[in-house]
Amino acid sequence: MDDLNSETTTTSAVQTQILSVLDVARLLNVTRSVVVSWITSGQLAGINMAKQVGAGHKARWRISPEALEEFKRSRTTLRQTEPAVVAPLIPKNRLPKTGEEFV
């Protein structure tokens, strides 16, 4: 009987570690659609838990804590290693006209 209880507890603990799209959205302070776009673009690893996959069937994405940590680490590394490129702001009246060279 103890084996059954320990198995149930282990399964329950594993299930509570898996994050939903809403969980991740709340943790990162973004919308659910942003999280889904990260998953579908391959930036964030997710598992589709839907029973049927394809047209007309809604995906049920789940994200492991490890995948979320890797995603956050990759975004932090990206920010630290690549300097931001900022284009200078030029007033519209200073822009060259068509055919003119910009100096």
C-alpha positions as CSV (number, residue, x, y, z in Angstrom):
1,M,0.0,0.0,0.0
2,D,2.9,2.4,0.7
3,D,4.2,1.9,-2.8
4,L,0.9,3.1,-4.3
5,N,0.9,6.2,-2.1
6,S,4.5,7.0,-2.9
7,E,3.8,6.6,-6.7
8,T,0.8,8.9,-6.5
9,T,2.8,11.5,-4.6
10,T,5.6,11.3,-7.2
11,T,3.2,11.6,-10.1
12,S,1.5,14.6,-8.4
13,A,4.9,16.3,-7.8
14,V,5.9,15.9,-11.4
15,Q,2.6,17.3,-12.7
16,T,2.9,20.4,-10.5
17,Q,6.3,21.1,-12.0
18,I,4.9,21.3,-15.6
19,L,3.9,24.9,-16.5
20,S,1.0,26.0,-18.7
21,V,1.2,28.8,-21.2
22,L,-0.6,31.0,-18.7
23,D,1.8,30.1,-15.9
24,V,4.8,31.1,-18.1
25,A,3.0,34.3,-19.3
26,R,2.4,35.4,-15.7
27,L,6.0,34.6,-14.7
28,L,7.5,36.6,-17.6
29,N,4.8,39.3,-17.5
30,V,3.8,38.8,-21.1
31,T,0.6,37.7,-22.9
32,R,-0.3,34.1,-23.6
33,S,0.0,34.7,-27.4
34,V,3.6,35.9,-26.9
35,V,4.4,32.6,-25.1
36,V,2.7,30.6,-27.9
37,S,4.6,32.5,-30.5
38,W,7.9,31.7,-28.7
39,I,6.9,28.0,-28.7
40,T,5.9,27.8,-32.3
41,S,9.0,29.7,-33.5
42,G,11.2,27.2,-31.5
43,Q,12.6,29.8,-29.1
44,L,10.9,28.1,-26.1
45,A,10.6,24.3,-25.9
46,G,7.0,23.2,-25.3
47,I,5.1,19.9,-25.5
48,N,1.6,19.8,-27.1
49,M,-0.5,17.7,-24.8
50,A,-3.6,17.8,-27.0
51,K,-5.2,14.5,-27.7
52,Q,-5.6,15.4,-31.4
53,V,-3.2,17.6,-33.4
54,G,-4.0,19.4,-36.6
55,A,-6.4,21.8,-38.2
56,G,-9.3,22.6,-36.0
57,H,-7.8,21.2,-32.8
58,K,-6.5,23.5,-30.1
59,A,-3.0,23.0,-28.9
60,R,-2.5,22.4,-25.1
61,W,1.1,23.5,-24.6
62,R,3.1,22.6,-21.5
63,I,6.6,23.8,-20.6
64,S,9.1,22.2,-18.3
65,P,10.9,24.4,-15.7
66,E,14.2,23.4,-17.3
67,A,13.0,24.6,-20.7
68,L,11.9,27.9,-19.2
69,E,15.2,28.4,-17.5
70,E,17.1,27.6,-20.7
71,F,14.9,30.1,-22.5
72,K,15.5,32.8,-19.9
73,R,19.2,32.1,-20.0
74,S,19.4,32.3,-23.8
75,R,17.6,35.7,-23.7
76,T,19.9,37.0,-21.0
77,T,23.0,35.9,-22.9
78,L,21.7,37.5,-26.1
79,R,21.2,40.9,-24.3
80,Q,24.7,40.8,-22.8
81,T,26.6,39.8,-25.9
82,E,25.0,41.8,-28.6
83,P,25.1,45.6,-28.3
84,A,22.0,47.4,-29.3
85,V,22.0,49.2,-32.6
86,V,20.1,52.4,-32.4
87,A,19.4,54.3,-35.6
88,P,19.7,58.1,-35.2
89,L,16.5,60.0,-35.3
90,I,16.3,62.4,-38.3
91,P,13.5,64.9,-38.5
92,K,11.4,64.4,-41.7
93,N,12.3,67.9,-43.0
94,R,16.0,66.8,-42.9
95,L,15.6,63.6,-44.9
96,P,17.0,63.6,-48.4
97,K,14.5,64.0,-51.2
98,T,14.1,61.2,-53.7
99,G,17.3,61.0,-55.9
100,E,19.4,63.1,-53.5
101,E,22.3,61.6,-51.6
102,F,22.2,61.5,-47.8
103,V,25.1,63.2,-46.1
